[in-house]
Amino acid sequence: MMSIKDAMREGINKSISKMQELDFMEDQEVYLDIRMFNHELKKFVTLKRGREVKPLNHFDYEVDGMTALFDAIGTTVKELEKKLLDEPETHVNITVFTDGYENSSQIYSFKKIRKLIARINKRAGWEFILVGCDKETLAMANDLGMRKENRIYTSKEQLSESLGCISSLMASRVLREDYSADKAFASIEWPLDKED
């Protein structure tokens, strides 16, 4: 069985690969911003063309520390808003993969993140997806006001496969296709579920 570290890295690399394919298409420019977080936020890639992003290696992704989920979300969204909010014809997809529940944020509270997500939900061209490996994270995403179709639970055993499905979903959003999470996950045998 693959470790969660290896499964997460493999899944993120599937997403990078899919975004690279899109970035090479005519009339598409895909930029990636990849951050890793535990009790601190680490920038791996900052708004770089998809075709220029290298896959994660064994040393790039570590599973350790606590989970400062709110700080990672808040800091990332604020920085992306500062850089991209006034850019015309820009589609921003913020996708968070987490294997843990918020337990150590110092800057952003539940209330601040709820307001931030409400703002994103109203903004054309911006969306927020959360993929969590425990039911508590999914319940928290609901309480934060994330759209039902953008709250996805996966078991740790199916993490890599699930992240591959998320890559397809993200690609469809980049191409502005009508492609739902239900279609993206159609090939996976559940116990993976989007919502109980």
GROMACS elastic network, one bead per residue, 0.5 to 0.9 nm:
[ bonds ]
;  ai    aj funct       b0    kb
    1   157     6  0.78492   500
    2     5     6  0.81385   500
    2     6     6  0.61922   500
    2     7     6  0.61202   500
    2   157     6  0.78186   500
    2   160     6  0.89579   500
    3     6     6  0.52301   500
    3     7     6  0.60995   500
    3     8     6  0.85279   500
    3   156     6  0.87230   500
    3   157     6  0.86139   500
    4     8     6  0.58961   500
    4     9     6  0.83753   500
    4    63     6  0.81702   500
    4    99     6  0.82620   500
    4   156     6  0.64634   500
    4   157     6  0.78945   500
    4   159     6  0.75776   500
    4   160     6  0.86180   500
    5     8     6  0.52889   500
    5     9     6  0.61407   500
    5    10     6  0.85384   500
    5    58     6  0.87121   500
    5    61     6  0.71244   500
    5    62     6  0.67798   500
    5    63     6  0.61372   500
    6     9     6  0.51153   500
    6    10     6  0.59650   500
    6    11     6  0.84407   500
    6    58     6  0.78501   500
    6    61     6  0.87304   500
    6   160     6  0.83503   500
    7    10     6  0.51005   500
    7    11     6  0.60286   500
    7    12     6  0.85711   500
    7   156     6  0.82172   500
    7   157     6  0.83899   500
    7   158     6  0.83551   500
    7   159     6  0.59870   500
    7   161     6  0.83949   500
    7   163     6  0.87873   500
    8    11     6  0.50515   500
    8    12     6  0.60913   500
    8    13     6  0.84809   500
    8    61     6  0.84207   500
    8    97     6  0.82560   500
    8    99     6  0.88702   500
    8   159     6  0.66523   500
    8   160     6  0.61101   500
    8   163     6  0.77797   500
    9    12     6  0.51647   500
    9    13     6  0.60946   500
    9    14     6  0.86346   500
    9    55     6  0.86518   500
    9    56     6  0.64279   500
    9    57     6  0.76013   500
    9    58     6  0.78673   500
    9    60     6  0.85712   500
    9    61     6  0.67018   500
    9   160     6  0.81212   500
   10    13     6  0.50687   500
   10    14     6  0.62745   500
   10    15     6  0.88300   500
   10    55     6  0.89185   500
   10    56     6  0.81699   500
   10   160     6  0.61118   500
   10   163     6  0.83882   500
   10   164     6  0.87179   500
   11    14     6  0.50446   500
   11    15     6  0.64921   500
   11    16     6  0.87841   500
   11   159     6  0.72430   500
   11   161     6  0.71164   500
   11   162     6  0.76464   500
   11   164     6  0.57766   500
   11   166     6  0.87872   500
   11   167     6  0.83088   500
   12    15     6  0.50476   500
   12    16     6  0.62581   500
   12    17     6  0.86365   500
   12    55     6  0.80960   500
   12    56     6  0.76637   500
   12    97     6  0.88466   500
   12   160     6  0.83272   500
   12   163     6  0.69159   500
   12   164     6  0.81535   500
   12   167     6  0.84424   500
   13    17     6  0.60534   500
   13    18     6  0.85283   500
   13    54     6  0.86328   500
   13    55     6  0.53474   500
   13    56     6  0.63306   500
   13   164     6  0.89217   500
   14    17     6  0.50962   500
   14    18     6  0.61802   500
   14    19     6  0.86493   500
   14    55     6  0.86460   500
   14   160     6  0.86171   500
   14   163     6  0.73721   500
   14   164     6  0.57730   500
   14   167     6  0.66269   500
   15    18     6  0.51282   500
   15    19     6  0.61733   500
   15    20     6  0.85295   500
   15   163     6  0.73491   500
   15   164     6  0.67229   500
   15   166     6  0.75639   500
   15   168     6  0.80585   500
   15   170     6  0.80926   500
   15   171     6  0.86716   500
   16    19     6  0.51751   500
   16    20     6  0.60978   500
   16    21     6  0.87376   500
   16    32     6  0.80747   500
   16    50     6  0.70148   500
   16    51     6  0.87850   500
   16    53     6  0.72610   500
   16    54     6  0.79357   500
   16    55     6  0.67132   500
   16    56     6  0.89598   500
   16   167     6  0.81832   500
   17    20     6  0.50286   500
   17    21     6  0.63788   500
   17    22     6  0.88395   500
   17    50     6  0.82424   500
   17    51     6  0.85916   500
   17    53     6  0.88892   500
   17    54     6  0.89537   500
   17    55     6  0.77730   500
   17   167     6  0.87134   500
   18    21     6  0.51905   500
   18    22     6  0.65006   500
   18    23     6  0.87695   500
   18    50     6  0.88843   500
   18   164     6  0.89910   500
   18   167     6  0.63251   500
   18   168     6  0.74594   500
   18   170     6  0.86739   500
   18   171     6  0.68847   500
   19    22     6  0.50476   500
   19    23     6  0.61132   500
   19    24     6  0.87973   500
   19    30     6  0.66331   500
   19    31     6  0.82119   500
   19    32     6  0.79840   500
   19    50     6  0.56953   500
   19    51     6  0.77644   500
   19   167     6  0.79467   500
   19   170     6  0.83315   500
   19   171     6  0.68008   500
   19   174     6  0.87881   500
   20    23     6  0.50132   500
   20    24     6  0.65005   500
   20    30     6  0.76252   500
   20    49     6  0.81108   500
   20    52     6  0.79136   500
   20    53     6  0.77934   500
   21    24     6  0.54315   500
   21    25     6  0.68381   500
   21    50     6  0.81167   500
   21    51     6  0.76017   500
   22    25     6  0.52359   500
   22    26     6  0.85713   500
   22    28     6  0.66237   500
   22    29     6  0.77079   500
   22    30     6  0.68170   500
   22    50     6  0.79948   500
   22    51     6  0.86738   500
   22   171     6  0.73058   500
   22   174     6  0.81240   500
   22   175     6  0.83612   500
   23    26     6  0.80383   500
   23    27     6  0.87055   500
   23    28     6  0.56417   500
   23    29     6  0.52209   500
   23    31     6  0.79355   500
   23    49     6  0.72415   500
   23    50     6  0.57267   500
   23    51     6  0.60364   500
   24    27     6  0.87941   500
   24    28     6  0.71816   500
   24    29     6  0.78944   500
   24    30     6  0.86687   500
   24    50     6  0.84764   500
   24    51     6  0.69615   500
   25    28     6  0.56282   500
   25    29     6  0.81112   500
   26    29     6  0.84803   500
   28   174     6  0.85658   500
   28   175     6  0.83771   500
   29    49     6  0.72154   500
   29    50     6  0.80296   500
   30    48     6  0.82839   500
   30    49     6  0.57826   500
   30    50     6  0.55001   500
   30    51     6  0.81994   500
   30   174     6  0.80096   500
   31    46     6  0.86417   500
   31    47     6  0.53353   500
   31    48     6  0.51018   500
   31    50     6  0.52609   500
   31    51     6  0.86160   500
   32    45     6  0.68369   500
   32    46     6  0.68485   500
   32    47     6  0.50413   500
   32    48     6  0.53711   500
   32    49     6  0.62764   500
   32    50     6  0.57664   500
   32    53     6  0.77718   500
   33    43     6  0.79720   500
   33    44     6  0.76338   500
   33    45     6  0.51118   500
   33    48     6  0.66950   500
   33    76     6  0.89603   500
   33    80     6  0.88491   500
   34    42     6  0.88051   500
   34    43     6  0.63757   500
   34    44     6  0.54136   500
   34    46     6  0.65698   500
   34    47     6  0.81045   500
   35    41     6  0.67731   500
   35    42     6  0.55504   500
   35    44     6  0.52782   500
   35    45     6  0.68088   500
   35    46     6  0.81511   500
   35    72     6  0.82209   500
   35    76     6  0.81928   500
   36    40     6  0.82948   500
   36    41     6  0.59282   500
   36    42     6  0.51465   500
   36    43     6  0.64379   500
   36    44     6  0.68997   500
   36    60     6  0.87577   500
   36    61     6  0.71903   500
   36    62     6  0.85495   500
   36    72     6  0.83544   500
   37    40     6  0.54688   500
   37    42     6  0.60347   500
   37    43     6  0.86656   500
   37    66     6  0.88875   500
   37    67     6  0.71367   500
   37    68     6  0.69866   500
   37    69     6  0.75189   500
   37    72     6  0.64747   500
   37    98     6  0.89556   500
   38    41     6  0.66997   500
   38    42     6  0.87062   500
   38    62     6  0.87578   500
   38    63     6  0.76301   500
   38    64     6  0.65833   500
   38    65     6  0.55009   500
   38    66     6  0.52598   500
   38    68     6  0.58144   500
   38    69     6  0.76819   500
   38    72     6  0.85789   500
   38   104     6  0.86884   500
   39    64     6  0.85231   500
   39    65     6  0.57692   500
   39    67     6  0.52923   500
   39    69     6  0.83002   500
   39    71     6  0.88151   500
   39   103     6  0.86620   500
   39   104     6  0.62647   500
   39   105     6  0.73190   500
   40    65     6  0.85757   500
   40    66     6  0.84983   500
   40    67     6  0.82253   500
   40    68     6  0.67433   500
   40    71     6  0.82767   500
   40    72     6  0.78255   500
   40   105     6  0.87980   500
   41    68     6  0.81067   500
   41    71     6  0.78975   500
   41    72     6  0.60142   500
   41    75     6  0.86150   500
   43    46     6  0.66775   500
   44    56     6  0.89434   500
   44    60     6  0.79194   500
   45    48     6  0.64663   500
   45    53     6  0.74222   500
   47    50     6  0.87527   500
   47    80     6  0.88724   500
   48    51     6  0.83468   500
   48    52     6  0.67387   500
   48    53     6  0.68525   500
   49    52     6  0.54798   500
   49    53     6  0.68610   500
   50    53     6  0.54350   500
   50    54     6  0.87494   500
   51    54     6  0.82646   500
   54    57     6  0.87969   500
   56    59     6  0.78461   500
   56    60     6  0.56799   500
   56    61     6  0.71459   500
   57    60     6  0.54309   500
   57    61     6  0.73490   500
   58    61     6  0.65017   500
   58    62     6  0.82122   500
   59    62     6  0.69595   500
   64    67     6  0.88365   500
   66   100     6  0.83420   500
   66   101     6  0.89139   500
   66   102     6  0.81825   500
   66   103     6  0.65156   500
   66   104     6  0.61385   500
   67    70     6  0.86100   500
   67    72     6  0.89871   500
   67    98     6  0.84826   500
   67    99     6  0.87577   500
   67   100     6  0.62823   500
   67   101     6  0.63953   500
   67   102     6  0.52707   500
   67   103     6  0.54353   500
   67   104     6  0.57321   500
   67   105     6  0.74569   500
   68    71     6  0.54634   500
   68    72     6  0.62493   500
   68    73     6  0.87601   500
   68   101     6  0.84889   500
   68   102     6  0.56971   500
   68   103     6  0.60994   500
   68   106     6  0.76973   500
   69    72     6  0.51605   500
   69    73     6  0.61846   500
   69    74     6  0.85611   500
   69    96     6  0.89833   500
   69    98     6  0.79985   500
   69   100     6  0.84119   500
   69   101     6  0.73197   500
   69   102     6  0.50291   500
   69   103     6  0.75842   500
   69   104     6  0.77119   500
   69   105     6  0.66258   500
   70    73     6  0.51296   500
   70    74     6  0.59154   500
   70    75     6  0.83374   500
   70   102     6  0.67330   500
   70   103     6  0.89179   500
   70   104     6  0.84846   500
   70   105     6  0.58305   500
   70   106     6  0.85189   500
   70   107     6  0.79604   500
   70   108     6  0.55218   500
   70   109     6  0.65481   500
   70   110     6  0.70158   500
   70   112     6  0.86473   500
   70   113     6  0.65067   500
   71    74     6  0.51797   500
   71    75     6  0.58258   500
   71    76     6  0.82155   500
   71   104     6  0.85327   500
   71   105     6  0.52697   500
   71   106     6  0.68527   500
   71   107     6  0.58331   500
   71   108     6  0.51806   500
   71   109     6  0.80083   500
   71   113     6  0.87858   500
   72    75     6  0.54760   500
   72    76     6  0.59937   500
   72    77     6  0.84792   500
   72   105     6  0.82470   500
   72   108     6  0.86764   500
   73    76     6  0.53251   500
   73    77     6  0.60316   500
   73    78     6  0.84985   500
   73    94     6  0.88994   500
   73    96     6  0.79162   500
   73   108     6  0.85174   500
   73   113     6  0.75370   500
   74    77     6  0.53282   500
   74    78     6  0.60705   500
   74    79     6  0.85799   500
   74   107     6  0.83556   500
   74   108     6  0.63122   500
   74   112     6  0.80405   500
   74   113     6  0.64031   500
   74   116     6  0.75540   500
   75    78     6  0.53035   500
   75    79     6  0.62271   500
   75    80     6  0.86592   500
   75   107     6  0.87217   500
   75   108     6  0.83196   500
   76    79     6  0.52635   500
   76    80     6  0.61506   500
   76    81     6  0.85589   500
   76    94     6  0.88353   500
   77    80     6  0.50736   500
   77    81     6  0.59771   500
   77    82     6  0.85192   500
   77    94     6  0.79553   500
   77   116     6  0.81782   500
   78    81     6  0.51268   500
   78    82     6  0.62305   500
   78    83     6  0.88128   500
   78   116     6  0.89550   500
   79    82     6  0.51384   500
   79    83     6  0.64282   500
   79    84     6  0.85970   500
   80    83     6  0.51443   500
   80    84     6  0.56961   500
   80    85     6  0.73835   500
   80    92     6  0.86320   500
   81    84     6  0.52524   500
   81    86     6  0.82329   500
   82    85     6  0.62331   500
   82    86     6  0.83495   500
   83    86     6  0.77703   500
   83    87     6  0.81108   500
   84    87     6  0.52299   500
   84    88     6  0.86050   500
   84    90     6  0.75159   500
   84    92     6  0.82397   500
   85    88     6  0.82642   500
   85    90     6  0.83886   500
   86    90     6  0.87811   500
   87    90     6  0.59484   500
   88    91     6  0.89491   500
   89   125     6  0.78786   500
   90   125     6  0.64975   500
   90   126     6  0.83211   500
   91   124     6  0.81930   500
   91   126     6  0.58097   500
   91   127     6  0.82733   500
   91   173     6  0.82855   500
   91   174     6  0.70133   500
   91   176     6  0.89941   500
   92   125     6  0.61024   500
   92   127     6  0.64235   500
   92   128     6  0.85232   500
   92   174     6  0.85668   500
   93   125     6  0.81205   500
   93   126     6  0.59178   500
   93   127     6  0.51021   500
   93   128     6  0.60487   500
   93   129     6  0.75568   500
   93   170     6  0.74229   500
   93   173     6  0.78916   500
   93   174     6  0.81871   500
   94   126     6  0.77881   500
   94   127     6  0.61949   500
   94   129     6  0.61985   500
   94   130     6  0.83880   500
   95   127     6  0.83666   500
   95   128     6  0.58997   500
   95   130     6  0.57896   500
   95   131     6  0.75446   500
   95   166     6  0.89452   500
   95   170     6  0.85315   500
   96   128     6  0.79469   500
   96   129     6  0.62683   500
   96   131     6  0.60876   500
   96   132     6  0.81706   500
   97   129     6  0.86007   500
   97   130     6  0.61602   500
   97   132     6  0.60626   500
   97   133     6  0.83818   500
   97   163     6  0.84676   500
   98   101     6  0.76645   500
   98   130     6  0.77738   500
   98   131     6  0.63432   500
   98   132     6  0.50448   500
   98   133     6  0.65638   500
   98   134     6  0.88510   500
   98   137     6  0.83465   500
   99   131     6  0.84771   500
   99   132     6  0.57854   500
   99   134     6  0.70105   500
   99   137     6  0.86410   500
   99   156     6  0.77354   500
  100   103     6  0.84944   500
  100   132     6  0.72199   500
  100   133     6  0.67855   500
  100   134     6  0.69317   500
  100   136     6  0.87404   500
  100   137     6  0.71125   500
  101   132     6  0.83967   500
  101   133     6  0.89006   500
  101   134     6  0.76834   500
  101   136     6  0.68090   500
  101   137     6  0.54268   500
  101   140     6  0.84207   500
  102   105     6  0.71645   500
  102   137     6  0.78108   500
  102   140     6  0.88587   500
  105   108     6  0.62738   500
  105   109     6  0.72592   500
  106   109     6  0.77088   500
  108   111     6  0.80952   500
  108   112     6  0.60032   500
  108   113     6  0.66842   500
  109   112     6  0.52311   500
  109   113     6  0.63274   500
  109   114     6  0.85847   500
  110   113     6  0.52689   500
  110   114     6  0.60941   500
  110   115     6  0.87523   500
  110   144     6  0.73060   500
  111   114     6  0.51076   500
  111   115     6  0.63749   500
  111   116     6  0.86980   500
  111   144     6  0.80709   500
  112   115     6  0.52357   500
  112   116     6  0.62217   500
  112   117     6  0.87315   500
  113   117     6  0.60834   500
  113   118     6  0.85006   500
  113   144     6  0.70564   500
  114   117     6  0.52221   500
  114   118     6  0.61956   500
  114   119     6  0.86883   500
  114   143     6  0.80194   500
  114   145     6  0.63675   500
  114   146     6  0.83999   500
  115   118     6  0.50778   500
  115   119     6  0.62786   500
  115   120     6  0.87729   500
  115   144     6  0.82854   500
  115   145     6  0.87841   500
  116   119     6  0.51266   500
  116   120     6  0.63764   500
  116   121     6  0.87364   500
  117   121     6  0.60614   500
  117   122     6  0.87109   500
  117   127     6  0.87880   500
  117   128     6  0.74948   500
  117   144     6  0.71883   500
  117   145     6  0.67885   500
  117   146     6  0.66828   500
  118   121     6  0.50831   500
  118   122     6  0.65180   500
  118   123     6  0.89038   500
  118   144     6  0.83757   500
  118   145     6  0.67064   500
  118   146     6  0.78459   500
  119   122     6  0.53755   500
  119   123     6  0.64413   500
  120   123     6  0.51169   500
  120   124     6  0.81597   500
  120   125     6  0.89723   500
  120   126     6  0.60076   500
  120   127     6  0.62221   500
  120   128     6  0.72510   500
  121   124     6  0.80135   500
  121   126     6  0.73006   500
  121   127     6  0.64512   500
  121   128     6  0.77376   500
  121   145     6  0.87143   500
  121   146     6  0.77648   500
  121   147     6  0.77476   500
  122   126     6  0.83754   500
  123   126     6  0.57928   500
  123   127     6  0.79911   500
  124   127     6  0.82810   500
  127   150     6  0.83853   500
  128   146     6  0.73234   500
  128   147     6  0.82499   500
  128   150     6  0.67420   500
  128   151     6  0.88649   500
  129   146     6  0.77204   500
  129   147     6  0.82736   500
  129   149     6  0.83374   500
  129   151     6  0.60848   500
  129   152     6  0.77140   500
  130   137     6  0.88022   500
  130   138     6  0.80510   500
  130   141     6  0.72765   500
  130   146     6  0.82003   500
  130   150     6  0.62868   500
  130   151     6  0.52163   500
  130   152     6  0.61656   500
  130   153     6  0.83584   500
  131   137     6  0.85564   500
  131   138     6  0.79380   500
  131   150     6  0.81525   500
  131   151     6  0.62930   500
  131   153     6  0.57076   500
  131   154     6  0.70885   500
  131   162     6  0.89473   500
  131   163     6  0.84281   500
  131   166     6  0.86326   500
  132   135     6  0.75545   500
  132   136     6  0.86217   500
  132   137     6  0.58174   500
  132   138     6  0.63272   500
  132   151     6  0.80227   500
  132   152     6  0.63799   500
  132   153     6  0.50105   500
  132   154     6  0.62529   500
  132   155     6  0.82787   500
  133   136     6  0.87731   500
  133   137     6  0.73698   500
  133   138     6  0.83361   500
  133   152     6  0.87529   500
  133   153     6  0.58224   500
  133   154     6  0.51848   500
  133   155     6  0.53752   500
  133   156     6  0.57999   500
  133   159     6  0.77768   500
  134   137     6  0.55945   500
  134   138     6  0.68468   500
  134   153     6  0.67455   500
  134   154     6  0.74161   500
  134   155     6  0.71746   500
  134   156     6  0.83883   500
  135   138     6  0.50782   500
  135   139     6  0.62491   500
  135   140     6  0.85934   500
  135   153     6  0.68738   500
  135   154     6  0.88639   500
  135   195     6  0.88725   500
  136   139     6  0.50609   500
  136   140     6  0.61011   500
  136   141     6  0.85874   500
  137   141     6  0.61516   500
  137   142     6  0.86657   500
  137   153     6  0.81954   500
  138   141     6  0.50106   500
  138   142     6  0.63543   500
  138   143     6  0.87399   500
  138   151     6  0.63363   500
  138   152     6  0.69174   500
  138   153     6  0.62917   500
  138   194     6  0.85054   500
  138   195     6  0.77146   500
  139   142     6  0.50750   500
  139   143     6  0.63022   500
  139   144     6  0.86582   500
  139   151     6  0.89818   500
  139   195     6  0.89482   500
  140   144     6  0.61000   500
  140   145     6  0.87336   500
  141   145     6  0.65108   500
  141   146     6  0.56105   500
  141   147     6  0.85062   500
  141   148     6  0.88195   500
  141   151     6  0.65141   500
  142   145     6  0.52560   500
  142   146     6  0.55958   500
  142   147     6  0.74615   500
  142   148     6  0.71917   500
  142   151     6  0.73994   500
  143   146     6  0.75856   500
  145   148     6  0.85060   500
  146   149     6  0.84111   500
  146   150     6  0.66115   500
  146   151     6  0.66605   500
  147   150     6  0.52835   500
  147   151     6  0.66567   500
  148   151     6  0.54592   500
  148   152     6  0.83050   500
  148   194     6  0.82513   500
  148   195     6  0.78443   500
  149   152     6  0.75376   500
  149   180     6  0.77499   500
  149   181     6  0.66137   500
  149   182     6  0.85197   500
  149   194     6  0.77368   500
  149   195     6  0.89442   500
  150   181     6  0.77767   500
  150   194     6  0.86017   500
  151   194     6  0.64852   500
  151   195     6  0.75843   500
  152   181     6  0.84947   500
  152   192     6  0.87172   500
  152   193     6  0.70177   500
  152   195     6  0.70480   500
  153   192     6  0.64606   500
  153   193     6  0.56503   500
  153   194     6  0.51942   500
  153   195     6  0.70580   500
  154   157     6  0.81493   500
  154   158     6  0.64003   500
  154   159     6  0.61380   500
  154   162     6  0.66751   500
  154   163     6  0.89630   500
  154   191     6  0.79838   500
  154   193     6  0.63813   500
  154   194     6  0.76312   500
  155   158     6  0.53453   500
  155   159     6  0.61498   500
  155   162     6  0.87127   500
  155   191     6  0.74232   500
  155   192     6  0.58887   500
  155   193     6  0.85281   500
  156   159     6  0.50121   500
  156   160     6  0.83468   500
  157   160     6  0.79347   500
  157   161     6  0.88448   500
  158   161     6  0.54863   500
  158   162     6  0.59450   500
  158   163     6  0.85774   500
  158   188     6  0.86391   500
  158   191     6  0.89452   500
  158   192     6  0.73011   500
  159   162     6  0.50473   500
  159   163     6  0.60615   500
  159   164     6  0.85990   500
  160   163     6  0.51942   500
  160   164     6  0.63506   500
  160   165     6  0.88697   500
  161   164     6  0.51178   500
  161   165     6  0.65631   500
  161   166     6  0.88532   500
  161   188     6  0.77199   500
  162   165     6  0.50502   500
  162   166     6  0.62962   500
  162   167     6  0.86993   500
  162   185     6  0.72913   500
  162   188     6  0.77232   500
  162   192     6  0.82231   500
  163   167     6  0.62160   500
  163   168     6  0.87998   500
  164   167     6  0.50268   500
  164   168     6  0.66822   500
  164   169     6  0.88583   500
  164   184     6  0.89802   500
  165   168     6  0.51624   500
  165   169     6  0.63489   500
  165   170     6  0.86759   500
  165   181     6  0.82811   500
  165   184     6  0.52607   500
  165   185     6  0.57788   500
  165   186     6  0.88328   500
  165   187     6  0.85636   500
  165   188     6  0.86511   500
  166   170     6  0.60207   500
  166   171     6  0.84590   500
  166   181     6  0.78282   500
  166   184     6  0.69084   500
  166   185     6  0.80292   500
  167   170     6  0.50690   500
  167   171     6  0.60985   500
  167   172     6  0.86209   500
  167   184     6  0.86800   500
  168   171     6  0.50430   500
  168   172     6  0.62270   500
  168   173     6  0.87162   500
  168   179     6  0.88809   500
  168   184     6  0.62884   500
  169   172     6  0.51725   500
  169   173     6  0.64096   500
  169   174     6  0.88108   500
  169   179     6  0.67260   500
  169   180     6  0.70135   500
  169   181     6  0.64080   500
  169   183     6  0.84195   500
  169   184     6  0.57506   500
  169   185     6  0.88380   500
  170   173     6  0.51125   500
  170   174     6  0.62980   500
  170   175     6  0.87259   500
  171   174     6  0.50409   500
  171   175     6  0.62545   500
  171   176     6  0.84025   500
  171   177     6  0.86268   500
  172   175     6  0.50551   500
  172   176     6  0.58527   500
  172   177     6  0.50585   500
  172   178     6  0.71792   500
  172   179     6  0.60073   500
  172   180     6  0.86345   500
  173   177     6  0.60339   500
  173   178     6  0.78402   500
  173   179     6  0.75459   500
  174   177     6  0.77998   500
  176   179     6  0.84804   500
  179   182     6  0.82195   500
  179   183     6  0.64259   500
  179   184     6  0.72637   500
  180   183     6  0.52984   500
  180   184     6  0.63734   500
  180   185     6  0.87780   500
  181   185     6  0.60852   500
  181   186     6  0.83920   500
  181   194     6  0.84469   500
  182   185     6  0.53713   500
  182   186     6  0.59920   500
  182   194     6  0.85183   500
  183   186     6  0.50933   500
  183   187     6  0.82306   500
  184   187     6  0.75537   500
  184   188     6  0.89337   500
  185   188     6  0.56192   500
  185   189     6  0.85949   500
  185   192     6  0.89105   500
  186   189     6  0.79037   500
  188   191     6  0.88951   500
  188   192     6  0.76498   500
  189   192     6  0.71640   500
  190   193     6  0.62629   500
  193   196     6  0.71222   500
